[in-house]
């Protein structure tokens, strides 16, 4: 069980470091977060809105607020 826990902690730690850096104004960290999550956020937005253009607007707004 310890090996599984260690595998889960690394990505969370990496993401947490990116979030902290982005909050401090690190543009590269923010870009990496957008790169990692923009597709997933878009899929969810498109499922909710049922419209590609609206989904794109939702994604843009979400990342602007972030």
N, CA, C and O atoms as a Tinker XYZ file with bonds, in Angstrom:
   264  protein
     1  N      0.824000   -1.186000    0.000000    73     2
     2  CA     0.000000    0.000000    0.000000    64     1     3
     3  C      0.867000    1.248000    0.000000    63     2     4     5
     4  O      0.464000    2.263000   -0.567000    81     3
     5  N      2.022000    1.210000    0.604000    73     3     6
     6  CA     2.908000    2.364000    0.645000    64     5     7
     7  C      3.388000    2.782000   -0.732000    63     6     8     9
     8  O      3.539000    3.976000   -0.992000    81     7
     9  N      3.632000    1.829000   -1.620000    73     7    10
    10  CA     4.087000    2.154000   -2.980000    64     9    11
    11  C      3.007000    2.903000   -3.745000    63    10    12    13
    12  O      3.303000    3.834000   -4.493000    81    11
    13  N      1.766000    2.501000   -3.559000    73    11    14
    14  CA     0.662000    3.201000   -4.226000    64    13    15
    15  C      0.547000    4.620000   -3.690000    63    14    16    17
    16  O      0.373000    5.561000   -4.465000    81    15
    17  N      0.639000    4.781000   -2.417000    73    15    18
    18  CA     0.551000    6.117000   -1.813000    64    17    19
    19  C      1.651000    7.030000   -2.340000    63    18    20    21
    20  O      1.385000    8.194000   -2.641000    81    19
    21  N      2.872000    6.534000   -2.457000    73    19    22
    22  CA     3.974000    7.342000   -2.970000    64    21    23
    23  C      3.720000    7.778000   -4.408000    63    22    24    25
    24  O      4.035000    8.912000   -4.770000    81    23
    25  N      3.158000    6.901000   -5.231000    73    23    26
    26  CA     2.862000    7.255000   -6.618000    64    25    27
    27  C      1.806000    8.355000   -6.683000    63    26    28    29
    28  O      1.857000    9.202000   -7.575000    81    27
    29  N      0.869000    8.355000   -5.773000    73    27    30
    30  CA    -0.177000    9.368000   -5.767000    64    29    31
    31  C      0.327000   10.703000   -5.247000    63    30    32    33
    32  O     -0.146000   11.747000   -5.698000    81    31
    33  N      1.250000   10.705000   -4.333000    73    31    34
    34  CA     1.736000   11.949000   -3.743000    64    33    35
    35  C      2.560000   12.772000   -4.728000    63    34    36    37
    36  O      2.488000   14.000000   -4.685000    81    35
    37  N      3.326000   12.163000   -5.597000    73    35    38
    38  CA     4.195000   12.910000   -6.511000    64    37    39
    39  C      3.410000   13.839000   -7.423000    63    38    40    41
    40  O      3.729000   15.027000   -7.481000    81    39
    41  N      2.381000   13.350000   -8.151000    73    39    42
    42  CA     1.641000   14.270000   -9.019000    64    41    43
    43  C      0.939000   15.371000   -8.229000    63    42    44    45
    44  O      0.892000   16.515000   -8.680000    81    43
    45  N      0.399000   15.048000   -7.070000    73    43    46
    46  CA    -0.271000   16.055000   -6.267000    64    45    47
    47  C      0.735000   17.115000   -5.826000    63    46    48    49
    48  O      0.434000   18.308000   -5.864000    81    47
    49  N      1.913000   16.694000   -5.413000    73    47    50
    50  CA     2.946000   17.623000   -4.994000    64    49    51
    51  C      3.376000   18.503000   -6.158000    63    50    52    53
    52  O      3.560000   19.708000   -5.987000    81    51
    53  N      3.539000   17.914000   -7.342000    73    51    54
    54  CA     3.911000   18.660000   -8.540000    64    53    55
    55  C      2.836000   19.688000   -8.886000    63    54    56    57
    56  O      3.152000   20.843000   -9.173000    81    55
    57  N      1.585000   19.281000   -8.861000    73    55    58
    58  CA     0.495000   20.198000   -9.172000    64    57    59
    59  C      0.381000   21.298000   -8.127000    63    58    60    61
    60  O      0.127000   22.454000   -8.463000    81    59
    61  N      0.563000   20.947000   -6.889000    73    59    62
    62  CA     0.508000   21.940000   -5.823000    64    61    63
    63  C      1.616000   22.975000   -5.997000    63    62    64    65
    64  O      1.393000   24.167000   -5.785000    81    63
    65  N      2.795000   22.527000   -6.377000    73    63    66
    66  CA     3.900000   23.454000   -6.626000    64    65    67
    67  C      3.572000   24.380000   -7.794000    63    66    68    69
    68  O      3.875000   25.572000   -7.746000    81    67
    69  N      2.952000   23.837000   -8.844000    73    67    70
    70  CA     2.559000   24.664000   -9.979000    64    69    71
    71  C      1.504000   25.694000   -9.573000    63    70    72    73
    72  O      1.590000   26.857000   -9.968000    81    71
    73  N      0.532000   25.282000   -8.802000    73    71    74
    74  CA    -0.517000   26.205000   -8.350000    64    73    75
    75  C      0.092000   27.306000   -7.498000    63    74    76    77
    76  O     -0.219000   28.483000   -7.684000    81    75
    77  N      0.945000   26.936000   -6.579000    73    75    78
    78  CA     1.583000   27.956000   -5.727000    64    77    79
    79  C      2.407000   28.933000   -6.551000    63    78    80    81
    80  O      2.353000   30.141000   -6.324000    81    79
    81  N      3.170000   28.414000   -7.507000    73    79    82
    82  CA     3.990000   29.281000   -8.356000    64    81    83
    83  C      3.109000   30.193000   -9.201000    63    82    84    85
    84  O      3.408000   31.377000   -9.355000    81    83
    85  N      2.037000   29.654000   -9.743000    73    83    86
    86  CA     1.128000   30.460000  -10.562000    64    85    87
    87  C      0.486000   31.561000   -9.724000    63    86    88    89
    88  O      0.320000   32.685000  -10.197000    81    87
    89  N      0.129000   31.246000   -8.498000    73    87    90
    90  CA    -0.470000   32.254000   -7.614000    64    89    91
    91  C      0.509000   33.375000   -7.289000    63    90    92    93
    92  O      0.103000   34.492000   -6.968000    81    91
    93  N      1.791000   33.072000   -7.375000    73    91    94
    94  CA     2.818000   34.089000   -7.113000    64    93    95
    95  C      3.226000   34.819000   -8.383000    63    94    96    97
    96  O      4.158000   35.624000   -8.366000    81    95
    97  N      2.530000   34.542000   -9.494000    73    95    98
    98  CA     2.780000   35.274000  -10.719000    64    97    99
    99  C      3.670000   34.588000  -11.731000    63    98   100   101
   100  O      4.089000   35.222000  -12.699000    81    99
   101  N      3.972000   33.324000  -11.546000    73    99   102
   102  CA     4.815000   32.584000  -12.481000    64   101   103
   103  C      3.982000   32.201000  -13.707000    63   102   104   105
   104  O      3.169000   31.278000  -13.650000    81   103
   105  N      4.193000   32.918000  -14.814000    73   103   106
   106  CA     3.427000   32.672000  -16.033000    64   105   107
   107  C      3.658000   31.275000  -16.596000    63   106   108   109
   108  O      2.728000   30.654000  -17.111000    81   107
   109  N      4.868000   30.783000  -16.504000    73   107   110
   110  CA     5.175000   29.449000  -17.027000    64   109   111
   111  C      4.402000   28.372000  -16.251000    63   110   112   113
   112  O      3.925000   27.403000  -16.841000    81   111
   113  N      4.285000   28.541000  -14.957000    73   111   114
   114  CA     3.529000   27.580000  -14.139000    64   113   115
   115  C      2.053000   27.622000  -14.514000    63   114   116   117
   116  O      1.407000   26.580000  -14.630000    81   115
   117  N      1.523000   28.821000  -14.702000    73   115   118
   118  CA     0.124000   28.949000  -15.097000    64   117   119
   119  C     -0.110000   28.322000  -16.474000    63   118   120   121
   120  O     -1.103000   27.626000  -16.680000    81   119
   121  N      0.802000   28.569000  -17.409000    73   119   122
   122  CA     0.685000   27.975000  -18.738000    64   121   123
   123  C      0.695000   26.449000  -18.673000    63   122   124   125
   124  O     -0.035000   25.788000  -19.411000    81   123
   125  N      1.516000   25.899000  -17.796000    73   123   126
   126  CA     1.563000   24.439000  -17.641000    64   125   127
   127  C      0.239000   23.919000  -17.099000    63   126   128   129
   128  O     -0.246000   22.884000  -17.557000    81   127
   129  N     -0.347000   24.607000  -16.144000    73   127   130
   130  CA    -1.650000   24.188000  -15.616000    64   129   131
   131  C     -2.724000   24.252000  -16.706000    63   130   132   133
   132  O     -3.551000   23.348000  -16.822000    81   131
   133  N     -2.707000   25.313000  -17.494000    73   131   134
   134  CA    -3.669000   25.434000  -18.593000    64   133   135
   135  C     -3.448000   24.296000  -19.585000    63   134   136   137
   136  O     -4.408000   23.670000  -20.032000    81   135
   137  N     -2.198000   24.026000  -19.929000    73   135   138
   138  CA    -1.885000   22.956000  -20.873000    64   137   139
   139  C     -2.410000   21.607000  -20.366000    63   138   140   141
   140  O     -2.931000   20.804000  -21.141000    81   139
   141  N     -2.270000   21.374000  -19.077000    73   139   142
   142  CA    -2.699000   20.091000  -18.511000    64   141   143
   143  C     -4.213000   19.938000  -18.449000    63   142   144   145
   144  O     -4.735000   18.833000  -18.602000    81   143
   145  N     -4.913000   21.033000  -18.227000    73   143   146
   146  CA    -6.339000   20.915000  -17.906000    64   145   147
   147  C     -7.295000   21.529000  -18.912000    63   146   148   149
   148  O     -8.506000   21.367000  -18.763000    81   147
   149  N     -6.807000   22.226000  -19.930000    73   147   150
   150  CA    -7.743000   22.906000  -20.819000    64   149   151
   151  C     -8.655000   21.943000  -21.570000    63   150   152   153
   152  O     -9.834000   22.243000  -21.761000    81   151
   153  N     -8.141000   20.801000  -21.996000    73   151   154
   154  CA    -8.977000   19.823000  -22.711000    64   153   155
   155  C    -10.090000   19.277000  -21.821000    63   154   156   157
   156  O    -11.240000   19.178000  -22.248000    81   155
   157  N     -9.746000   18.927000  -20.590000    73   155   158
   158  CA   -10.755000   18.386000  -19.678000    64   157   159
   159  C    -11.816000   19.426000  -19.349000    63   158   160   161
   160  O    -13.007000   19.118000  -19.320000    81   159
   161  N    -11.386000   20.650000  -19.103000    73   159   162
   162  CA   -12.334000   21.717000  -18.796000    64   161   163
   163  C    -13.226000   21.954000  -20.018000    63   162   164   165
   164  O    -14.435000   22.140000  -19.877000    81   163
   165  N    -12.638000   21.948000  -21.203000    73   163   166
   166  CA   -13.424000   22.140000  -22.417000    64   165   167
   167  C    -14.469000   21.042000  -22.579000    63   166   168   169
   168  O    -15.621000   21.332000  -22.903000    81   167
   169  N    -14.090000   19.799000  -22.362000    73   167   170
   170  CA   -15.047000   18.684000  -22.514000    64   169   171
   171  C    -16.223000   18.842000  -21.564000    63   170   172   173
   172  O    -17.373000   18.625000  -21.944000    81   171
   173  N    -15.930000   19.218000  -20.335000    73   171   174
   174  CA   -17.002000   19.407000  -19.364000    64   173   175
   175  C    -17.894000   20.574000  -19.782000    63   174   176   177
   176  O    -19.120000   20.474000  -19.733000    81   175
   177  N    -17.274000   21.676000  -20.193000    73   175   178
   178  CA   -18.045000   22.850000  -20.613000    64   177   179
   179  C    -18.897000   22.538000  -21.836000    63   178   180   181
   180  O    -20.043000   22.979000  -21.916000    81   179
   181  N    -18.359000   21.789000  -22.781000    73   179   182
   182  CA   -19.120000   21.456000  -23.984000    64   181   183
   183  C    -20.282000   20.522000  -23.646000    63   182   184   185
   184  O    -21.365000   20.627000  -24.222000    81   183
   185  N    -20.046000   19.618000  -22.715000    73   183   186
   186  CA   -21.128000   18.724000  -22.289000    64   185   187
   187  C    -22.258000   19.531000  -21.644000    63   186   188   189
   188  O    -23.434000   19.249000  -21.874000    81   187
   189  N    -21.906000   20.519000  -20.850000    73   187   190
   190  CA   -22.916000   21.327000  -20.168000    64   189   191
   191  C    -23.626000   22.261000  -21.143000    63   190   192   193
   192  O    -24.853000   22.360000  -21.124000    81   191
   193  N    -22.863000   22.949000  -21.996000    73   191   194
   194  CA   -23.449000   23.962000  -22.871000    64   193   195
   195  C    -24.028000   23.387000  -24.160000    63   194   196   197
   196  O    -24.908000   23.991000  -24.773000    81   195
   197  N    -23.529000   22.214000  -24.572000    73   195   198
   198  CA   -23.929000   21.598000  -25.838000    64   197   199
   199  C    -23.651000   22.507000  -27.043000    63   198   200   201
   200  O    -24.331000   22.434000  -28.067000    81   199
   201  N    -22.625000   23.370000  -26.890000    73   199   202
   202  CA   -22.286000   24.307000  -27.957000    64   201   203
   203  C    -20.797000   24.597000  -27.885000    63   202   204   205
   204  O    -20.293000   24.998000  -26.836000    81   203
   205  N    -20.087000   24.399000  -28.988000    73   203   206
   206  CA   -18.632000   24.547000  -28.998000    64   205   207
   207  C    -18.196000   25.972000  -28.663000    63   206   208   209
   208  O    -17.289000   26.166000  -27.854000    81   207
   209  N    -18.829000   26.961000  -29.272000    73   207   210
   210  CA   -18.436000   28.352000  -29.047000    64   209   211
   211  C    -18.673000   28.777000  -27.601000    63   210   212   213
   212  O    -17.842000   29.456000  -26.997000    81   211
   213  N    -19.817000   28.368000  -27.057000    73   211   214
   214  CA   -20.096000   28.681000  -25.653000    64   213   215
   215  C    -19.097000   27.990000  -24.732000    63   214   216   217
   216  O    -18.647000   28.565000  -23.741000    81   215
   217  N    -18.759000   26.758000  -25.069000    73   215   218
   218  CA   -17.784000   26.014000  -24.257000    64   217   219
   219  C    -16.429000   26.702000  -24.281000    63   218   220   221
   220  O    -15.763000   26.801000  -23.250000    81   219
   221  N    -16.017000   27.177000  -25.448000    73   219   222
   222  CA   -14.747000   27.894000  -25.544000    64   221   223
   223  C    -14.773000   29.154000  -24.676000    63   222   224   225
   224  O    -13.791000   29.463000  -24.002000    81   223
   225  N    -15.886000   29.876000  -24.691000    73   223   226
   226  CA   -16.026000   31.069000  -23.844000    64   225   227
   227  C    -15.948000   30.712000  -22.366000    63   226   228   229
   228  O    -15.313000   31.413000  -21.579000    81   227
   229  N    -16.604000   29.611000  -21.998000    73   227   230
   230  CA   -16.594000   29.171000  -20.593000    64   229   231
   231  C    -15.175000   28.836000  -20.152000    63   230   232   233
   232  O    -14.757000   29.221000  -19.060000    81   231
   233  N    -14.437000   28.127000  -20.988000    73   231   234
   234  CA   -13.059000   27.742000  -20.654000    64   233   235
   235  C    -12.195000   28.992000  -20.487000    63   234   236   237
   236  O    -11.424000   29.107000  -19.535000    81   235
   237  N    -12.338000   29.915000  -21.422000    73   235   238
   238  CA   -11.552000   31.150000  -21.341000    64   237   239
   239  C    -11.874000   31.912000  -20.054000    63   238   240   241
   240  O    -10.965000   32.378000  -19.367000    81   239
   241  N    -13.137000   32.038000  -19.731000    73   239   242
   242  CA   -13.538000   32.733000  -18.510000    64   241   243
   243  C    -13.008000   32.030000  -17.264000    63   242   244   245
   244  O    -12.552000   32.670000  -16.317000    81   243
   245  N    -13.077000   30.703000  -17.286000    73   243   246
   246  CA   -12.603000   29.935000  -16.127000    64   245   247
   247  C    -11.121000   30.165000  -15.881000    63   246   248   249
   248  O    -10.705000   30.374000  -14.742000    81   247
   249  N    -10.327000   30.128000  -16.938000    73   247   250
   250  CA    -8.895000   30.320000  -16.753000    64   249   251
   251  C     -8.553000   31.778000  -16.449000    63   250   252   253
   252  O     -7.587000   32.045000  -15.733000    81   251
   253  N     -9.318000   32.710000  -16.972000    73   251   254
   254  CA    -9.101000   34.117000  -16.614000    64   253   255
   255  C     -9.354000   34.341000  -15.125000    63   254   256   257
   256  O     -8.608000   35.057000  -14.458000    81   255
   257  N    -10.411000   33.723000  -14.618000    73   255   258
   258  CA   -10.719000   33.861000  -13.185000    64   257   259
   259  C     -9.683000   33.161000  -12.320000    63   258   260   261
   260  O     -9.380000   33.594000  -11.208000    81   259
   261  N     -9.152000   32.079000  -12.852000    73   259   262
   262  CA    -8.129000   31.339000  -12.088000    64   261   263
   263  C     -6.877000   32.192000  -11.969000    63   262   264
   264  O     -5.893000   31.764000  -11.366000    81   263
